[in-house]
Amino acid sequence: MVRVPPEVRARFAVRFGAGVADWCDALPALVRELAGRWGLEVVAAGGGGTSRVFRCVRGVGGAVVWLKLTPEPAIAREEAEALRAWAAVPSVVPLLAADPAAGALLLADVPPGTPVRRLGWSLPELAALLRDLRSPAAPEEESALRPLADRVGFVFDLAGRRGRTGLAAHRAAALELASGGPVGLVHGDLHPSNVLSGPGGRLVAIDPRPSWGDPDFDAVDWVLAGAPGPEALRERIAALAALVPGLSPERLHAWCRALAPLIG
């Protein structure tokens, strides 16, 4: 169960380079060590493009928790910092423990945990999530998080490696937006697959790729999703801005124009 399947190894090699094979080989031993340290029993395995995620049970009551492991310690370090900053926010998955040097995070369960992409969502639900995410307003000293411009450059570089062309003007516009505007804690990968239905129907964000920059960045996927045309997009942005203090309709619309080729 804890071995890395060939198709995941291939995906990781594209993302992290050929050297990730050694990490994949060592992963079972690392899972055993962390399971012993944190009192876990591994019951299922999965993961995304940058990590392996193991569903575990913990303690006498068998509480469900999630062990997340990445080959790149910086990813774990950045996610841990953001989750700690959001610790008092009910719309973000709680961090239970972390060993960033090992690329390891231990996360609480979010019942029922169905991804929002399977359920649908309303604008007021999204607004509540975005308001919560805007809570931490300033970087802590010696923050591990980089500026939003770094995240923007990365997503355009990744699109280029995947064969996308004609992005130069969009990249320049996005980088200009990232270099100005308000500065807050940005989730950085907020889309309906990274948001779960939580207790009481509250939307709960998981898997941040955090940075410091313009929080309006996090709304782009949501307002673009299913918008039938430019006028509908403007109306949706205006309605969301009325529900989220500090959200700029002008900047969000500019972000949408810059990032639209990467969405979908």
C-alpha positions as CSV (number, residue, x, y, z in Angstrom):
1,M,0.0,0.0,0.0
2,V,2.8,2.5,0.8
3,R,4.9,1.7,-2.3
4,V,4.7,4.4,-5.0
5,P,3.0,3.0,-8.2
6,P,4.8,3.3,-11.5
7,E,2.4,5.9,-12.9
8,V,2.9,8.1,-9.8
9,R,6.7,7.7,-10.2
10,A,6.4,8.9,-13.8
11,R,4.3,11.9,-12.8
12,F,6.7,12.8,-9.9
13,A,9.7,12.5,-12.3
14,V,8.2,15.2,-14.5
15,R,7.5,17.5,-11.5
16,F,10.6,16.9,-9.4
17,G,13.2,15.3,-11.8
18,A,14.7,11.9,-12.1
19,G,16.2,12.0,-8.6
20,V,12.8,11.6,-7.1
21,A,13.1,7.8,-7.7
22,D,15.3,7.5,-4.6
23,W,12.6,9.3,-2.5
24,C,10.0,6.9,-3.9
25,D,12.2,3.9,-2.9
26,A,12.7,5.2,0.6
27,L,9.0,6.1,1.1
28,P,7.8,2.9,2.8
29,A,10.5,3.2,5.5
30,L,9.6,6.8,6.1
31,V,5.9,6.0,6.4
32,R,6.7,3.3,8.9
33,E,8.8,5.6,11.0
34,L,6.2,8.4,11.0
35,A,3.4,5.9,11.7
36,G,5.3,4.8,14.8
37,R,6.1,8.3,15.9
38,W,2.6,9.6,15.6
39,G,0.7,6.4,16.5
40,L,-0.9,5.8,13.1
41,E,-2.2,2.8,11.2
42,V,-2.3,3.3,7.5
43,V,-5.5,2.1,5.8
44,A,-5.5,3.7,2.3
45,A,-3.2,5.5,-0.1
46,G,-3.6,8.2,-2.7
47,G,-2.2,11.6,-3.6
48,G,-1.9,14.4,-6.1
49,G,0.7,15.9,-8.3
50,T,3.2,16.8,-5.5
51,S,2.5,14.3,-2.7
52,R,1.5,10.9,-1.5
53,V,-1.4,11.0,1.0
54,F,-2.3,8.2,3.4
55,R,-5.6,7.8,5.2
56,C,-4.8,6.6,8.7
57,V,-6.5,5.9,12.0
58,R,-5.0,7.1,15.2
59,G,-5.4,6.4,18.9
60,V,-7.8,4.3,20.9
61,G,-10.9,5.8,19.2
62,G,-9.5,5.2,15.7
63,A,-9.9,8.9,14.7
64,V,-9.3,9.3,10.9
65,V,-6.2,11.5,10.1
66,W,-4.2,12.1,6.9
67,L,-0.5,11.7,6.5
68,K,0.8,13.8,3.6
69,L,4.4,13.3,2.3
70,T,6.2,15.3,-0.4
71,P,9.6,14.9,-2.0
72,E,10.3,18.6,-1.6
73,P,10.6,19.8,2.0
74,A,10.0,23.4,1.0
75,I,6.5,22.5,0.0
76,A,5.7,20.9,3.4
77,R,7.4,23.9,5.2
78,E,5.3,26.4,3.3
79,E,2.1,24.5,3.8
80,A,2.7,24.0,7.5
81,E,3.3,27.8,8.0
82,A,0.1,28.7,6.2
83,L,-2.0,26.1,8.1
84,R,-0.6,27.4,11.4
85,A,-1.5,31.0,10.4
86,W,-5.0,29.8,9.6
87,A,-5.2,27.6,12.8
88,A,-8.2,29.6,14.2
89,V,-10.0,29.6,10.8
90,P,-12.8,27.0,10.6
91,S,-12.6,27.0,6.8
92,V,-9.1,25.5,6.6
93,V,-8.1,21.9,7.4
94,P,-6.4,21.7,10.8
95,L,-2.7,20.8,11.0
96,L,-2.0,18.2,13.8
97,A,1.7,17.8,13.4
98,A,4.5,18.4,11.0
99,D,8.1,17.4,10.2
100,P,8.9,19.7,7.2
101,A,12.5,18.4,6.9
102,A,11.0,15.0,6.1
103,G,8.3,16.6,3.9
104,A,5.6,15.3,6.3
105,L,2.3,16.8,7.5
106,L,-0.3,15.2,9.6
107,L,-3.8,16.6,8.9
108,A,-7.2,16.3,10.6
109,D,-10.1,14.7,8.8
110,V,-12.8,16.9,7.3
111,P,-16.1,15.0,7.4
112,P,-17.9,14.4,5.2
113,G,-15.1,15.5,3.0
114,T,-16.7,15.4,-0.4
115,P,-14.9,17.7,-2.9
116,V,-17.0,20.7,-3.9
117,R,-16.5,19.9,-7.6
118,R,-18.9,17.0,-7.1
119,L,-21.5,19.0,-5.2
120,G,-21.8,22.5,-6.6
121,W,-21.6,25.6,-4.5
122,S,-23.2,29.0,-4.0
123,L,-21.8,32.5,-4.1
124,P,-22.5,33.1,-0.4
125,E,-20.7,29.8,0.5
126,L,-17.7,30.9,-1.6
127,A,-17.8,34.4,0.0
128,A,-17.7,32.9,3.5
129,L,-14.6,30.8,2.5
130,L,-12.8,33.8,1.0
131,R,-13.6,36.0,4.0
132,D,-12.1,33.4,6.3
133,L,-9.0,33.0,4.2
134,R,-8.3,36.7,4.4
135,S,-7.9,36.6,8.2
136,P,-4.0,36.5,8.5
137,A,-3.1,39.8,7.0
138,A,0.7,40.1,7.3
139,P,3.8,37.8,7.0
140,E,5.4,36.5,10.1
141,E,9.1,37.2,10.7
142,E,11.4,35.0,8.6
143,S,8.4,33.6,6.7
144,A,9.2,30.6,4.5
145,L,6.5,31.8,2.0
146,R,7.5,33.5,-1.2
147,P,5.8,36.4,-3.0
148,L,2.8,35.7,-5.1
149,A,4.9,36.6,-8.2
150,D,6.9,33.4,-7.7
151,R,3.7,31.3,-7.7
152,V,2.5,33.1,-10.8
153,G,5.8,32.5,-12.6
154,F,5.7,28.8,-11.6
155,V,2.2,28.2,-13.0
156,F,3.1,29.8,-16.3
157,D,6.3,27.9,-16.5
158,L,4.4,24.7,-15.8
159,A,1.9,25.5,-18.5
160,G,4.8,26.0,-20.9
161,R,6.3,22.6,-20.0
162,R,3.0,21.1,-20.8
163,G,3.0,22.5,-24.3
164,R,0.9,25.6,-23.9
165,T,1.9,28.5,-26.2
166,G,0.9,32.1,-26.7
167,L,1.0,33.0,-23.0
168,A,3.6,35.8,-22.9
169,A,1.2,38.7,-22.7
170,H,-0.9,36.9,-20.1
171,R,2.2,36.1,-18.0
172,A,3.3,39.7,-18.1
173,A,-0.1,41.0,-17.0
174,A,-0.3,38.4,-14.2
175,L,3.2,39.3,-12.9
176,E,2.3,43.0,-13.0
177,L,-0.8,42.3,-10.9
178,A,1.3,40.2,-8.5
179,S,3.8,42.9,-8.0
180,G,1.2,45.4,-6.6
181,G,-2.0,45.5,-4.7
182,P,-2.8,44.4,-1.1
183,V,-0.7,41.8,0.7
184,G,-2.3,38.9,2.5
185,L,-1.9,35.2,2.8
186,V,-2.9,33.6,-0.5
187,H,-4.0,29.9,-0.7
188,G,-2.5,29.8,-4.3
189,D,-4.3,26.7,-5.5
190,L,-7.9,27.3,-4.5
191,H,-10.3,25.5,-6.9
192,P,-13.3,23.2,-6.3
193,S,-11.1,20.1,-6.1
194,N,-9.1,21.6,-3.2
195,V,-12.2,22.6,-1.2
196,L,-14.3,20.0,0.7
197,S,-17.7,20.0,2.2
198,G,-17.1,20.2,5.9
199,P,-19.1,20.0,9.1
200,G,-22.4,21.8,8.8
201,G,-21.9,22.3,5.1
202,R,-19.1,24.8,5.5
203,L,-16.5,24.9,2.7
204,V,-13.1,23.8,4.0
205,A,-9.9,24.5,2.0
206,I,-7.1,21.9,1.7
207,D,-3.8,21.6,-0.1
208,P,-2.6,25.3,-0.2
209,R,0.4,26.4,-2.3
210,P,0.7,29.5,-0.2
211,S,2.4,32.8,-0.8
212,W,2.1,36.4,0.3
213,G,0.3,38.7,-2.1
214,D,-3.1,39.8,-3.5
215,P,-5.9,37.6,-2.0
216,D,-8.1,38.3,-5.0
217,F,-6.0,35.7,-6.8
218,D,-7.8,32.9,-4.9
219,A,-11.2,33.8,-6.4
220,V,-10.3,33.5,-10.1
221,D,-11.1,29.8,-10.7
222,W,-14.5,30.3,-9.0
223,V,-15.8,33.3,-10.9
224,L,-14.6,32.0,-14.3
225,A,-16.2,28.6,-13.8
226,G,-19.2,28.3,-16.1
227,A,-19.4,32.0,-16.8
228,P,-21.2,32.2,-20.1
229,G,-19.7,35.5,-21.2
230,P,-18.0,38.7,-20.3
231,E,-21.1,40.4,-18.9
232,A,-22.0,37.4,-16.7
233,L,-18.4,37.4,-15.4
234,R,-18.6,41.1,-14.5
235,E,-21.9,40.5,-12.7
236,R,-20.6,37.5,-10.8
237,I,-17.5,39.5,-9.7
238,A,-19.6,42.5,-8.6
239,A,-21.8,40.1,-6.6
240,L,-18.9,38.4,-4.9
241,A,-17.2,41.8,-4.1
242,A,-20.3,42.9,-2.3
243,L,-20.0,39.9,0.0
244,V,-16.2,39.9,0.6
245,P,-14.8,43.1,2.2
246,G,-11.6,44.2,0.6
247,L,-12.1,42.3,-2.7
248,S,-11.5,44.6,-5.6
249,P,-13.8,44.0,-8.6
250,E,-11.3,45.7,-10.9
251,R,-8.3,43.7,-9.8
252,L,-10.2,40.4,-9.8
253,H,-11.4,41.1,-13.4
254,A,-7.8,41.8,-14.4
255,W,-6.7,38.6,-12.7
256,C,-9.3,36.7,-14.7
257,R,-8.1,38.2,-18.0
258,A,-4.5,37.3,-17.2
259,L,-5.1,33.8,-16.0
260,A,-8.1,32.7,-18.2
261,P,-5.8,30.7,-20.6
262,L,-4.7,28.5,-17.6
263,I,-8.1,27.8,-16.3
264,G,-10.2,24.8,-17.3
